[in-house]
Amino acid sequence: MSAPPTPTLPPRPVIGILHPGVMGAAIGSSLKPVAGAVVWAAAGRSVPTSKRAETADLIGVPDLPELARRSHVIISICPPHAALDVAGQVADALGDRPERPLYVDANAVSPATVTAVAERLGAEHVVDGAVIGPPAWERGSTVLWLSGVRAAEVAALFDHSPFDARVLGDDLGAASALKACFGLQSKVVPALWLTMAQAARAHGVEDALREELARDDIDYPALISRAAGRAAAKGWRWAGEMEEAADAIAALGLPDGFSRAAAEVYRAAGNPEGRRS
C-alpha cells in the first residue's frame, strides 16, 4: 500500500473560497491569520455575496478560473445541488496543469457525490468536509469534520480558528456520511413536525394536539415557530441537502423516504429559483 501524499502546502497558502455565503465568509475570515491571501471569485456573484466578502476582508479575483490558478487550497461551500458543477468548473479551469490545489468539498452532499468530485480532481487532491453548527466567529459552536489522506493538512489550517477541525480518517466520504446521518435529526425531525402541524390544522384538531403535547412538556407553538422560520429561510438549500442525505442512506439499502419527504417539505417552504449563495 502506497504512503499518503507528502504535505505540499506552503507556510502561508493562498486559499480560495467558493463561494462566500454566510458560512463561506466565516470560514474565509477564520483562515486569514494563516493564509497568504484568502480570495474569492467575484464574477457574476450577487450584491449580498460581495458585501459579505468585503465585510470578511476577502480579496476578490476576476473569476473562478483565476481563483483556481492562484490558490493552493480551494474550499467549496455552496448549495448541495451545485457542488459537483463547481468541482467541474475548477477541474476545467485547471486543465492538465501538473500542480494542483488541495480541494476541500465542505458541502452537505452524499459520499457518492464526493467520489464524483474526486474523479474529476484526483482523490489525492480532495478532502471531504462537513460543517456541523452555525457560521463560527468564536470557538465552541461549530465543528468541521474532515476525511481523506490529506485531511490533517486542512485541519492544521484551522488550529487557532473559531472552527474546531477534526479528522475522521483517510476515507473520502466519511465526513459527508456523518453529515447525512446528523441531518436525520437536525432537519428530518423538524420537517416531520411541520407536516404534523399542517395535517392537524387541516383536520381542525391543532388546539387539541397542542394540549396533548403540553401534557408531555412539549412547547408546541415555540417548536413549530422555530421550525417554520428556519424552513422559510433555508428550505431552498436544505431540499438539496436532504436529497443528498437520502442518496447516502439508499446506497446502504436502508429506507430513504424520511429524507425524500423532508426535501419535499423544504422545497415547498423555500424557493431556490434565482438564488445564489
Helices and strands as residue ranges (DSSP letters): E 14-18, H 22-31, G 32-34, E 37-41, H 47-55, E 59-61, H 64-70, E 73-76, G 80-82, H 83-94, E 102-105, H 111-121, G 123-125, E 126-132, E 143-147, H 151-157, E 164-169, H 174-183, I 184-188, H 189-203, H 206-215, H 220-250, H 257-269
